[in-house]
Amino acid sequence: MKTCLITTIFTLFCVQAISQDWFVQSKVGSGEKGYVVTHGGDTLHGTIMYNYPPVMARKIFFWEEGDDGNRQKFKGSDLKGFYFADTFWESHEFNDGSLKLAASQKQELFLKPKMKGKLNVYEYYIAEITDWVKYEDGVNKIMPTEMQTEILMKKEGEDFVKLNDVRFFQFKKGMSKYLADCESVSKDIADKKLKRAHLWDIFEKYNACD
């Protein structure tokens, strides 16, 4: 499902409803085996707290094996990433559109990879309202309002591009131009053989393009 919000009189902002391929609300507050990788390359095995996706995009709580239950908090700037829910979440620096950031500022946040190749595709989890979320011992007691998934794309050597960027509001024009270095995929989009509904097929075909 897709949620669209009118942010200005001229702008339509659309994001995908949160992916359900891993998140189970009843597990929130429990622990799952995993590991974290530091910027120094060390791998620390232990337990990661299961939390709401928009929270885990910004910070995780971790108990290292054999550390007598001492909890550590890690932000994106603290780690290269962490392994949780059968996926290695990566720390990346980008601007997520937060009001506290200027257009030129970036911060390191955790992204969940969905596809790797010439075009890397990630899910970034956000909540429309986060100030109302209450915490007790690091566990959310109120679900973040309007949890959503934003799709981010990144070509090697280039910055992140959001699927909800204005350039893709006219999907045929914007995506065919963005993927113009793969002529066959770009042409199929321009000819409406591949549309927004075929998004993941588009990504796969692009990454398979010679």
ChimeraX commands (.cxc) that place a marker at each C-alpha (Angstrom):
marker #1 position 0.00,0.00,0.00 radius 0.5
marker #1 position 1.20,3.54,-0.67 radius 0.5
marker #1 position 0.51,6.64,1.41 radius 0.5
marker #1 position 0.47,10.07,-0.21 radius 0.5
marker #1 position 0.57,13.35,1.67 radius 0.5
marker #1 position 0.15,16.83,0.23 radius 0.5
marker #1 position 3.08,18.76,1.68 radius 0.5
marker #1 position 2.57,21.95,-0.28 radius 0.5
marker #1 position -0.07,23.13,-2.72 radius 0.5
marker #1 position 2.12,21.87,-5.54 radius 0.5
marker #1 position 3.88,18.84,-4.11 radius 0.5
marker #1 position 2.61,15.32,-3.66 radius 0.5
marker #1 position 4.78,13.25,-1.32 radius 0.5
marker #1 position 4.41,9.48,-1.58 radius 0.5
marker #1 position 6.01,6.73,0.47 radius 0.5
marker #1 position 5.45,3.01,0.64 radius 0.5
marker #1 position 3.66,1.50,3.63 radius 0.5
marker #1 position 6.10,-0.24,5.94 radius 0.5
marker #1 position 7.44,-3.56,4.72 radius 0.5
marker #1 position 6.17,-6.57,6.67 radius 0.5
marker #1 position 8.80,-9.04,5.51 radius 0.5
marker #1 position 10.56,-9.08,8.87 radius 0.5
marker #1 position 8.84,-6.86,11.46 radius 0.5
marker #1 position 6.67,-8.59,14.09 radius 0.5
marker #1 position 5.22,-6.15,16.60 radius 0.5
marker #1 position 4.82,-8.79,19.34 radius 0.5
marker #1 position 8.62,-9.22,19.39 radius 0.5
marker #1 position 9.30,-5.60,20.35 radius 0.5
marker #1 position 11.40,-5.51,23.52 radius 0.5
marker #1 position 12.73,-9.04,23.09 radius 0.5
marker #1 position 16.29,-9.91,22.13 radius 0.5
marker #1 position 17.63,-11.61,19.02 radius 0.5
marker #1 position 21.08,-13.03,18.38 radius 0.5
marker #1 position 23.18,-10.92,16.06 radius 0.5
marker #1 position 26.41,-8.97,15.85 radius 0.5
marker #1 position 27.75,-5.48,15.27 radius 0.5
marker #1 position 30.76,-4.39,13.20 radius 0.5
marker #1 position 32.76,-1.43,14.47 radius 0.5
marker #1 position 34.52,1.14,12.29 radius 0.5
marker #1 position 37.75,-0.54,13.33 radius 0.5
marker #1 position 36.57,-3.79,11.74 radius 0.5
marker #1 position 35.89,-5.66,14.97 radius 0.5
marker #1 position 32.89,-8.01,15.02 radius 0.5
marker #1 position 31.11,-8.25,18.37 radius 0.5
marker #1 position 28.59,-11.06,18.80 radius 0.5
marker #1 position 25.69,-10.82,21.19 radius 0.5
marker #1 position 22.03,-9.90,21.42 radius 0.5
marker #1 position 20.23,-6.99,19.73 radius 0.5
marker #1 position 16.95,-5.61,21.06 radius 0.5
marker #1 position 13.99,-6.09,18.71 radius 0.5
marker #1 position 12.55,-2.61,18.28 radius 0.5
marker #1 position 10.30,-0.61,15.97 radius 0.5
marker #1 position 11.89,-0.09,12.53 radius 0.5
marker #1 position 12.06,3.74,12.73 radius 0.5
marker #1 position 13.92,3.38,16.03 radius 0.5
marker #1 position 16.37,0.81,14.69 radius 0.5
marker #1 position 17.11,3.07,11.74 radius 0.5
marker #1 position 18.61,5.52,14.25 radius 0.5
marker #1 position 19.90,3.45,17.16 radius 0.5
marker #1 position 20.13,-0.09,18.48 radius 0.5
marker #1 position 20.60,-1.60,21.92 radius 0.5
marker #1 position 23.16,-4.40,22.15 radius 0.5
marker #1 position 24.39,-6.87,24.78 radius 0.5
marker #1 position 27.79,-8.39,24.02 radius 0.5
marker #1 position 28.30,-12.08,24.78 radius 0.5
marker #1 position 29.96,-12.60,28.15 radius 0.5
marker #1 position 29.52,-8.98,29.21 radius 0.5
marker #1 position 27.26,-9.73,32.20 radius 0.5
marker #1 position 24.24,-8.02,30.64 radius 0.5
marker #1 position 25.69,-4.52,30.22 radius 0.5
marker #1 position 23.64,-2.82,27.51 radius 0.5
marker #1 position 25.30,-0.66,24.88 radius 0.5
marker #1 position 23.61,1.88,22.61 radius 0.5
marker #1 position 24.93,2.33,19.09 radius 0.5
marker #1 position 24.01,4.97,16.52 radius 0.5
marker #1 position 24.84,4.95,12.85 radius 0.5
marker #1 position 27.99,6.97,13.48 radius 0.5
marker #1 position 29.25,4.28,15.89 radius 0.5
marker #1 position 29.19,1.26,13.56 radius 0.5
marker #1 position 29.70,0.04,10.02 radius 0.5
marker #1 position 26.51,-1.91,10.56 radius 0.5
marker #1 position 24.85,-4.76,12.41 radius 0.5
marker #1 position 23.40,-8.17,11.60 radius 0.5
marker #1 position 19.76,-8.60,12.60 radius 0.5
marker #1 position 16.68,-10.33,11.13 radius 0.5
marker #1 position 18.78,-12.26,8.59 radius 0.5
marker #1 position 20.19,-9.05,7.09 radius 0.5
marker #1 position 23.29,-6.94,7.61 radius 0.5
marker #1 position 21.99,-3.41,8.11 radius 0.5
marker #1 position 24.49,-0.83,6.82 radius 0.5
marker #1 position 25.35,2.55,8.26 radius 0.5
marker #1 position 25.30,5.29,5.61 radius 0.5
marker #1 position 25.58,9.05,5.65 radius 0.5
marker #1 position 22.77,10.91,3.92 radius 0.5
marker #1 position 20.10,13.55,4.43 radius 0.5
marker #1 position 16.79,11.94,5.38 radius 0.5
marker #1 position 14.82,15.19,5.16 radius 0.5
marker #1 position 14.58,15.70,8.92 radius 0.5
marker #1 position 13.54,19.18,9.95 radius 0.5
marker #1 position 16.61,19.45,12.19 radius 0.5
marker #1 position 18.91,19.11,9.18 radius 0.5
marker #1 position 19.73,21.76,6.61 radius 0.5
marker #1 position 19.55,20.70,2.97 radius 0.5
marker #1 position 23.35,20.39,2.83 radius 0.5
marker #1 position 23.71,18.40,6.08 radius 0.5
marker #1 position 23.93,14.64,6.42 radius 0.5
marker #1 position 23.82,12.13,9.26 radius 0.5
marker #1 position 24.69,8.46,9.57 radius 0.5
marker #1 position 21.67,6.18,9.80 radius 0.5
marker #1 position 21.05,2.46,9.46 radius 0.5
marker #1 position 19.59,1.20,6.18 radius 0.5
marker #1 position 18.29,-2.28,5.36 radius 0.5
marker #1 position 19.66,-3.47,1.99 radius 0.5
marker #1 position 17.09,-4.94,-0.40 radius 0.5
marker #1 position 19.20,-5.35,-3.54 radius 0.5
marker #1 position 22.92,-5.02,-4.31 radius 0.5
marker #1 position 24.60,-4.47,-7.65 radius 0.5
marker #1 position 25.29,-1.59,-10.00 radius 0.5
marker #1 position 22.26,-0.06,-8.32 radius 0.5
marker #1 position 22.04,-0.63,-4.59 radius 0.5
marker #1 position 18.52,-0.40,-3.17 radius 0.5
marker #1 position 17.77,0.14,0.50 radius 0.5
marker #1 position 14.79,0.51,2.79 radius 0.5
marker #1 position 14.85,3.36,5.29 radius 0.5
marker #1 position 12.24,3.33,8.04 radius 0.5
marker #1 position 10.61,6.53,9.21 radius 0.5
marker #1 position 7.71,7.59,11.41 radius 0.5
marker #1 position 5.50,10.57,10.68 radius 0.5
marker #1 position 5.45,11.44,14.39 radius 0.5
marker #1 position 8.33,10.40,16.66 radius 0.5
marker #1 position 8.13,13.02,19.45 radius 0.5
marker #1 position 5.11,11.25,20.95 radius 0.5
marker #1 position 6.90,7.94,21.35 radius 0.5
marker #1 position 7.52,7.11,25.01 radius 0.5
marker #1 position 10.42,4.97,26.17 radius 0.5
marker #1 position 10.96,2.84,29.24 radius 0.5
marker #1 position 14.26,0.99,29.57 radius 0.5
marker #1 position 14.85,1.60,25.87 radius 0.5
marker #1 position 11.63,-0.08,24.77 radius 0.5
marker #1 position 8.92,1.82,22.94 radius 0.5
marker #1 position 5.67,1.74,24.91 radius 0.5
marker #1 position 3.72,3.55,22.19 radius 0.5
marker #1 position 4.04,2.61,18.53 radius 0.5
marker #1 position 5.52,5.37,16.35 radius 0.5
marker #1 position 2.72,6.98,14.36 radius 0.5
marker #1 position 2.39,6.19,10.65 radius 0.5
marker #1 position 5.44,3.94,10.28 radius 0.5
marker #1 position 6.56,4.01,6.67 radius 0.5
marker #1 position 9.27,2.71,4.39 radius 0.5
marker #1 position 11.22,4.95,2.08 radius 0.5
marker #1 position 13.11,3.43,-0.84 radius 0.5
marker #1 position 16.63,4.75,-1.43 radius 0.5
marker #1 position 18.71,4.04,-4.53 radius 0.5
marker #1 position 22.45,4.50,-4.95 radius 0.5
marker #1 position 24.73,4.03,-7.91 radius 0.5
marker #1 position 28.43,3.51,-7.28 radius 0.5
marker #1 position 30.19,6.83,-6.77 radius 0.5
marker #1 position 26.93,8.78,-6.57 radius 0.5
marker #1 position 24.75,10.09,-3.75 radius 0.5
marker #1 position 21.59,8.45,-2.50 radius 0.5
marker #1 position 18.42,9.16,-4.46 radius 0.5
marker #1 position 14.99,8.85,-2.87 radius 0.5
marker #1 position 12.23,7.19,-4.83 radius 0.5
marker #1 position 9.91,9.96,-3.61 radius 0.5
marker #1 position 12.20,12.62,-5.12 radius 0.5
marker #1 position 10.34,15.10,-7.28 radius 0.5
marker #1 position 12.12,13.80,-10.38 radius 0.5
marker #1 position 10.17,10.52,-10.12 radius 0.5
marker #1 position 6.69,12.01,-9.71 radius 0.5
marker #1 position 6.48,11.61,-13.49 radius 0.5
marker #1 position 7.79,8.08,-13.23 radius 0.5
marker #1 position 8.26,7.36,-16.94 radius 0.5
marker #1 position 10.32,10.48,-17.54 radius 0.5
marker #1 position 12.26,10.46,-14.29 radius 0.5
marker #1 position 13.17,6.78,-14.02 radius 0.5
marker #1 position 13.99,6.31,-17.70 radius 0.5
marker #1 position 16.42,9.24,-17.41 radius 0.5
marker #1 position 17.92,8.01,-14.12 radius 0.5
marker #1 position 18.56,4.55,-15.59 radius 0.5
marker #1 position 19.57,5.83,-19.04 radius 0.5
marker #1 position 22.95,4.04,-18.81 radius 0.5
marker #1 position 21.01,0.80,-19.41 radius 0.5
marker #1 position 19.38,1.45,-22.78 radius 0.5
marker #1 position 17.03,-1.54,-22.79 radius 0.5
marker #1 position 15.55,-0.83,-19.36 radius 0.5
marker #1 position 15.34,2.90,-19.99 radius 0.5
marker #1 position 13.49,2.31,-23.28 radius 0.5
marker #1 position 11.01,-0.15,-21.71 radius 0.5
marker #1 position 10.19,2.46,-19.06 radius 0.5
marker #1 position 9.83,5.21,-21.65 radius 0.5
marker #1 position 7.56,2.93,-23.71 radius 0.5
marker #1 position 5.48,2.12,-20.58 radius 0.5
marker #1 position 6.35,-1.57,-20.78 radius 0.5
marker #1 position 7.80,-1.19,-17.29 radius 0.5
marker #1 position 5.89,1.02,-14.86 radius 0.5
marker #1 position 6.03,1.96,-11.20 radius 0.5
marker #1 position 4.16,-1.25,-10.38 radius 0.5
marker #1 position 7.14,-3.16,-11.84 radius 0.5
marker #1 position 9.68,-1.39,-9.63 radius 0.5
marker #1 position 11.58,-4.42,-8.37 radius 0.5
marker #1 position 11.62,-5.96,-11.86 radius 0.5
marker #1 position 13.15,-2.69,-13.07 radius 0.5
marker #1 position 15.87,-2.85,-10.44 radius 0.5
marker #1 position 16.67,-6.49,-11.25 radius 0.5
marker #1 position 16.79,-5.88,-15.00 radius 0.5
marker #1 position 19.00,-2.83,-14.52 radius 0.5
marker #1 position 21.48,-4.76,-12.35 radius 0.5
marker #1 position 21.59,-7.52,-14.95 radius 0.5
marker #1 position 22.22,-5.04,-17.75 radius 0.5
marker #1 position 25.62,-5.34,-19.51 radius 0.5
marker link #1:1,2 radius 0.2
marker link #1:2,3 radius 0.2
marker link #1:3,4 radius 0.2
marker link #1:4,5 radius 0.2
marker link #1:5,6 radius 0.2
marker link #1:6,7 radius 0.2
marker link #1:7,8 radius 0.2
marker link #1:8,9 radius 0.2
marker link #1:9,10 radius 0.2
marker link #1:10,11 radius 0.2
marker link #1:11,12 radius 0.2
marker link #1:12,13 radius 0.2
marker link #1:13,14 radius 0.2
marker link #1:14,15 radius 0.2
marker link #1:15,16 radius 0.2
marker link #1:16,17 radius 0.2
marker link #1:17,18 radius 0.2
marker link #1:18,19 radius 0.2
marker link #1:19,20 radius 0.2
marker link #1:20,21 radius 0.2
marker link #1:21,22 radius 0.2
marker link #1:22,23 radius 0.2
marker link #1:23,24 radius 0.2
marker link #1:24,25 radius 0.2
marker link #1:25,26 radius 0.2
marker link #1:26,27 radius 0.2
marker link #1:27,28 radius 0.2
marker link #1:28,29 radius 0.2
marker link #1:29,30 radius 0.2
marker link #1:30,31 radius 0.2
marker link #1:31,32 radius 0.2
marker link #1:32,33 radius 0.2
marker link #1:33,34 radius 0.2
marker link #1:34,35 radius 0.2
marker link #1:35,36 radius 0.2
marker link #1:36,37 radius 0.2
marker link #1:37,38 radius 0.2
marker link #1:38,39 radius 0.2
marker link #1:39,40 radius 0.2
marker link #1:40,41 radius 0.2
marker link #1:41,42 radius 0.2
marker link #1:42,43 radius 0.2
marker link #1:43,44 radius 0.2
marker link #1:44,45 radius 0.2
marker link #1:45,46 radius 0.2
marker link #1:46,47 radius 0.2
marker link #1:47,48 radius 0.2
marker link #1:48,49 radius 0.2
marker link #1:49,50 radius 0.2
marker link #1:50,51 radius 0.2
marker link #1:51,52 radius 0.2
marker link #1:52,53 radius 0.2
marker link #1:53,54 radius 0.2
marker link #1:54,55 radius 0.2
marker link #1:55,56 radius 0.2
marker link #1:56,57 radius 0.2
marker link #1:57,58 radius 0.2
marker link #1:58,59 radius 0.2
marker link #1:59,60 radius 0.2
marker link #1:60,61 radius 0.2
marker link #1:61,62 radius 0.2
marker link #1:62,63 radius 0.2
marker link #1:63,64 radius 0.2
marker link #1:64,65 radius 0.2
marker link #1:65,66 radius 0.2
marker link #1:66,67 radius 0.2
marker link #1:67,68 radius 0.2
marker link #1:68,69 radius 0.2
marker link #1:69,70 radius 0.2
marker link #1:70,71 radius 0.2
marker link #1:71,72 radius 0.2
marker link #1:72,73 radius 0.2
marker link #1:73,74 radius 0.2
marker link #1:74,75 radius 0.2
marker link #1:75,76 radius 0.2
marker link #1:76,77 radius 0.2
marker link #1:77,78 radius 0.2
marker link #1:78,79 radius 0.2
marker link #1:79,80 radius 0.2
marker link #1:80,81 radius 0.2
marker link #1:81,82 radius 0.2
marker link #1:82,83 radius 0.2
marker link #1:83,84 radius 0.2
marker link #1:84,85 radius 0.2
marker link #1:85,86 radius 0.2
marker link #1:86,87 radius 0.2
marker link #1:87,88 radius 0.2
marker link #1:88,89 radius 0.2
marker link #1:89,90 radius 0.2
marker link #1:90,91 radius 0.2
marker link #1:91,92 radius 0.2
marker link #1:92,93 radius 0.2
marker link #1:93,94 radius 0.2
marker link #1:94,95 radius 0.2
marker link #1:95,96 radius 0.2
marker link #1:96,97 radius 0.2
marker link #1:97,98 radius 0.2
marker link #1:98,99 radius 0.2
marker link #1:99,100 radius 0.2
marker link #1:100,101 radius 0.2
marker link #1:101,102 radius 0.2
marker link #1:102,103 radius 0.2
marker link #1:103,104 radius 0.2
marker link #1:104,105 radius 0.2
marker link #1:105,106 radius 0.2
marker link #1:106,107 radius 0.2
marker link #1:107,108 radius 0.2
marker link #1:108,109 radius 0.2
marker link #1:109,110 radius 0.2
marker link #1:110,111 radius 0.2
marker link #1:111,112 radius 0.2
marker link #1:112,113 radius 0.2
marker link #1:113,114 radius 0.2
marker link #1:114,115 radius 0.2
marker link #1:115,116 radius 0.2
marker link #1:116,117 radius 0.2
marker link #1:117,118 radius 0.2
marker link #1:118,119 radius 0.2
marker link #1:119,120 radius 0.2
marker link #1:120,121 radius 0.2
marker link #1:121,122 radius 0.2
marker link #1:122,123 radius 0.2
marker link #1:123,124 radius 0.2
marker link #1:124,125 radius 0.2
marker link #1:125,126 radius 0.2
marker link #1:126,127 radius 0.2
marker link #1:127,128 radius 0.2
marker link #1:128,129 radius 0.2
marker link #1:129,130 radius 0.2
marker link #1:130,131 radius 0.2
marker link #1:131,132 radius 0.2
marker link #1:132,133 radius 0.2
marker link #1:133,134 radius 0.2
marker link #1:134,135 radius 0.2
marker link #1:135,136 radius 0.2
marker link #1:136,137 radius 0.2
marker link #1:137,138 radius 0.2
marker link #1:138,139 radius 0.2
marker link #1:139,140 radius 0.2
marker link #1:140,141 radius 0.2
marker link #1:141,142 radius 0.2
marker link #1:142,143 radius 0.2
marker link #1:143,144 radius 0.2
marker link #1:144,145 radius 0.2
marker link #1:145,146 radius 0.2
marker link #1:146,147 radius 0.2
marker link #1:147,148 radius 0.2
marker link #1:148,149 radius 0.2
marker link #1:149,150 radius 0.2
marker link #1:150,151 radius 0.2
marker link #1:151,152 radius 0.2
marker link #1:152,153 radius 0.2
marker link #1:153,154 radius 0.2
marker link #1:154,155 radius 0.2
marker link #1:155,156 radius 0.2
marker link #1:156,157 radius 0.2
marker link #1:157,158 radius 0.2
marker link #1:158,159 radius 0.2
marker link #1:159,160 radius 0.2
marker link #1:160,161 radius 0.2
marker link #1:161,162 radius 0.2
marker link #1:162,163 radius 0.2
marker link #1:163,164 radius 0.2
marker link #1:164,165 radius 0.2
marker link #1:165,166 radius 0.2
marker link #1:166,167 radius 0.2
marker link #1:167,168 radius 0.2
marker link #1:168,169 radius 0.2
marker link #1:169,170 radius 0.2
marker link #1:170,171 radius 0.2
marker link #1:171,172 radius 0.2
marker link #1:172,173 radius 0.2
marker link #1:173,174 radius 0.2
marker link #1:174,175 radius 0.2
marker link #1:175,176 radius 0.2
marker link #1:176,177 radius 0.2
marker link #1:177,178 radius 0.2
marker link #1:178,179 radius 0.2
marker link #1:179,180 radius 0.2
marker link #1:180,181 radius 0.2
marker link #1:181,182 radius 0.2
marker link #1:182,183 radius 0.2
marker link #1:183,184 radius 0.2
marker link #1:184,185 radius 0.2
marker link #1:185,186 radius 0.2
marker link #1:186,187 radius 0.2
marker link #1:187,188 radius 0.2
marker link #1:188,189 radius 0.2
marker link #1:189,190 radius 0.2
marker link #1:190,191 radius 0.2
marker link #1:191,192 radius 0.2
marker link #1:192,193 radius 0.2
marker link #1:193,194 radius 0.2
marker link #1:194,195 radius 0.2
marker link #1:195,196 radius 0.2
marker link #1:196,197 radius 0.2
marker link #1:197,198 radius 0.2
marker link #1:198,199 radius 0.2
marker link #1:199,200 radius 0.2
marker link #1:200,201 radius 0.2
marker link #1:201,202 radius 0.2
marker link #1:202,203 radius 0.2
marker link #1:203,204 radius 0.2
marker link #1:204,205 radius 0.2
marker link #1:205,206 radius 0.2
marker link #1:206,207 radius 0.2
marker link #1:207,208 radius 0.2
marker link #1:208,209 radius 0.2
marker link #1:209,210 radius 0.2
view
